[in-house]
Every structure is written in C-alpha cells, then in structure tokens.
Amino acid sequence: MLSALLFGEPLNARSGQSVEVLGAELDRALRGVITLLGTEAGPSASYDQAALEWNRILQTPHDYQGIAARRAALLFALHTLPPVRRHYAQAEPELVNDLERRVLPAVVPAFLAGMAQRPEALVVLTSTLSSMWREPMGEEGAVPGAPPRQGKQGGPEQGEGARA
C-alpha cells in the first residue's frame, strides 16, 4: 500500500521488524522503477547513470536516513513517471491523484533546486500536505479569497500556471 510505503504504518500496527519489512518493500518498489526506466529509456549512458544512482540508494542501510532516501526516490518516481502513478492508483486512487495534482508539483521542484540533499524534508512536507493541509494550493487556478499574485512587472502574473 502506497500510503504505508511513504508515510509508515500506524503506531499500533508496528512490530520490531517493521523497519526491515518497510525497507524491503521500498527496495522492491525502487527496483521496479529501475526496471521501468530501462524499458522506457532503453540502453543508453543516461539510463546507466540513473540506474547507478538509484542502486546507490538501494545500498544504504534500512535506517532513518536510508528509509527517507528511498521514500524520496519513490516520491520523485511518482512525480515524473506516469506508469508508477498508474500502478499505485489501482489501490489508492485518491492519494495518487492528490500527490499528482496538488502536492508533488508544489514540493518536488524545491527539493530538486536544493540538489535533493534533504530527502527527509521532502517526505515530511509531502506527508504534512497530504494528510493535514487539504486546502487548495493553486492547482486549479486562483485560490478563492487569496489576493491576486503579482508578476515581475507588477501586473497580474502571466505564463505557466497563470489562469485567464
């Protein structure tokens, strides 16, 4: 279940082996993403480099940092690869739709701008926006009651994402 992979099990459902089980499930998911990338991209230097980097994540231990890195990688895959979204949408369509339309477009660009150095921040922010911040964030145009956004020239914002 995607929600458990990304945000964990409820505290009352955890056991002593929960972290290892979670790590193994995330590893399985990321190996599937690597296979998908190979199918989508075909043999190339770009695929070889991507597979190398994804395999580096898989080599990290199943500890706090390693689980955060795996979760951030899965969030990135959900953001960029429609087949990954389709796969997880079979079981949790509402979560995948919310991540795709509202949450990930708001958080992944900043994560990448920071050179992907804080995977735990991406995971925590995604969790917070998915579970506690349910209000619109501009994905459908202007947010009701919000002041108009100003462009660089002082007028209403134009370009990508602007609504007429």
C-alpha positions as CSV (number, residue, x, y, z in Angstrom):
1,M,0.0,0.0,0.0
2,L,1.5,3.3,-1.1
3,S,0.5,5.3,2.0
4,A,2.3,2.8,4.2
5,L,5.4,2.9,2.0
6,L,5.5,6.7,2.0
7,F,4.2,7.6,5.5
8,G,4.5,4.5,7.6
9,E,2.1,2.2,9.4
10,P,0.0,3.4,12.3
11,L,2.0,3.1,15.6
12,N,-0.3,0.4,16.9
13,A,0.4,-1.8,13.9
14,R,4.2,-1.7,14.1
15,S,6.3,-4.6,15.3
16,G,10.0,-4.9,16.0
17,Q,10.7,-5.9,12.4
18,S,8.7,-3.1,10.8
19,V,11.7,-1.0,9.6
20,E,13.3,-4.0,7.9
21,V,10.0,-5.0,6.3
22,L,9.4,-1.4,5.1
23,G,12.9,-1.2,3.8
24,A,12.5,-4.4,1.8
25,E,9.2,-3.2,0.3
26,L,10.7,0.1,-0.6
27,D,13.7,-1.7,-2.2
28,R,11.2,-3.8,-4.2
29,A,9.4,-0.7,-5.4
30,L,12.6,1.1,-6.4
31,R,13.9,-2.0,-8.3
32,G,10.6,-1.9,-10.2
33,V,11.3,1.8,-11.0
34,I,14.8,1.0,-12.3
35,T,13.4,-1.8,-14.5
36,L,10.7,0.6,-15.8
37,L,13.4,3.2,-16.5
38,G,15.3,0.6,-18.5
39,T,12.2,-0.2,-20.5
40,E,11.3,3.5,-21.1
41,A,14.7,4.8,-21.9
42,G,16.4,1.8,-23.4
43,P,20.1,1.2,-23.3
44,S,22.0,4.5,-23.0
45,A,24.6,6.3,-21.0
46,S,21.7,8.3,-19.3
47,Y,20.0,5.1,-18.2
48,D,23.3,3.6,-16.9
49,Q,23.9,6.8,-14.8
50,A,20.3,6.8,-13.5
51,A,20.5,3.1,-12.6
52,L,23.8,3.7,-10.8
53,E,22.3,6.4,-8.7
54,W,19.1,4.5,-7.9
55,N,21.2,1.5,-6.9
56,R,23.3,3.7,-4.6
57,I,20.1,4.4,-2.7
58,L,19.3,0.7,-2.5
59,Q,22.7,0.1,-1.0
60,T,22.0,2.4,2.0
61,P,21.0,0.7,5.3
62,H,17.4,0.4,6.4
63,D,17.8,3.2,9.0
64,Y,16.2,6.6,9.3
65,Q,18.4,8.2,6.5
66,G,18.1,5.1,4.2
67,I,14.3,4.9,4.5
68,A,14.0,8.7,3.9
69,A,16.1,8.4,0.8
70,R,14.0,5.5,-0.5
71,R,10.8,7.3,0.2
72,A,12.1,10.5,-1.5
73,A,13.1,8.4,-4.6
74,L,9.6,6.9,-4.7
75,L,8.0,10.3,-4.5
76,F,10.3,11.5,-7.3
77,A,9.2,8.5,-9.4
78,L,5.6,9.2,-8.7
79,H,6.1,12.8,-9.8
80,T,7.9,12.0,-13.0
81,L,6.7,8.6,-14.2
82,P,3.0,8.1,-15.2
83,P,3.4,4.2,-15.2
84,V,4.4,4.4,-11.5
85,R,1.3,6.6,-10.7
86,R,-1.0,4.2,-12.6
87,H,0.4,1.2,-10.7
88,Y,-0.2,2.7,-7.3
89,A,-3.5,4.4,-8.3
90,Q,-5.1,0.9,-8.6
91,A,-5.1,0.6,-4.9
92,E,-5.1,4.2,-3.7
93,P,-6.5,6.5,-6.4
94,E,-7.4,9.4,-4.2
95,L,-3.9,9.6,-2.7
96,V,-2.2,9.3,-6.1
97,N,-4.4,11.9,-7.6
98,D,-3.7,14.3,-4.7
99,L,0.0,13.7,-4.9
100,E,0.0,14.2,-8.7
101,R,-2.2,17.3,-8.9
102,R,-1.6,19.2,-5.7
103,V,1.2,18.0,-3.5
104,L,4.2,16.9,-5.6
105,P,4.1,19.8,-8.1
106,A,4.5,22.1,-5.0
107,V,7.3,20.2,-3.2
108,V,9.5,18.4,-5.8
109,P,10.8,21.5,-7.6
110,A,12.2,22.9,-4.4
111,F,13.6,19.5,-3.4
112,L,15.5,19.4,-6.8
113,A,16.6,23.0,-6.5
114,G,18.3,22.0,-3.2
115,M,20.2,19.3,-5.1
116,A,18.0,16.6,-3.4
117,Q,20.1,16.9,-0.3
118,R,17.2,16.7,2.3
119,P,15.1,13.6,1.4
120,E,13.6,13.6,4.9
121,A,12.3,17.1,4.4
122,L,10.6,16.1,1.1
123,V,8.9,13.1,2.9
124,V,7.8,15.1,5.9
125,L,6.5,18.0,3.8
126,T,4.6,15.6,1.5
127,S,3.1,13.8,4.4
128,T,2.0,17.1,6.0
129,L,0.4,18.4,2.9
130,S,-1.2,15.1,2.1
131,S,-2.7,14.5,5.5
132,M,-3.1,17.8,7.3
133,W,-3.2,20.5,4.7
134,R,-6.1,19.6,2.5
135,E,-6.8,23.2,1.2
136,P,-6.2,24.0,-2.5
137,M,-2.8,25.3,-3.3
138,G,-3.5,26.9,-6.7
139,E,-3.6,23.7,-8.8
140,E,-7.0,24.7,-10.1
141,G,-6.1,28.4,-10.7
142,A,-6.6,31.2,-8.2
143,V,-7.4,30.2,-4.6
144,P,-10.7,31.8,-3.6
145,G,-10.2,34.7,-1.2
146,A,-6.4,35.0,-2.0
147,P,-5.1,38.3,-3.3
148,P,-4.0,38.2,-7.0
149,R,-0.4,37.2,-7.5
150,Q,1.8,39.8,-9.0
151,G,4.2,39.2,-11.8
152,K,7.7,40.6,-12.0
153,Q,6.5,43.8,-13.7
154,G,3.9,44.5,-11.0
155,G,0.9,43.3,-13.1
156,P,-1.0,40.1,-12.8
157,E,1.2,37.0,-13.3
158,Q,1.5,35.6,-16.8
159,G,3.0,32.4,-18.2
160,E,2.9,28.9,-17.0
161,G,0.2,28.2,-14.4
162,A,-1.5,31.6,-14.9
163,R,-5.2,31.5,-15.4
164,A,-7.2,33.9,-17.5
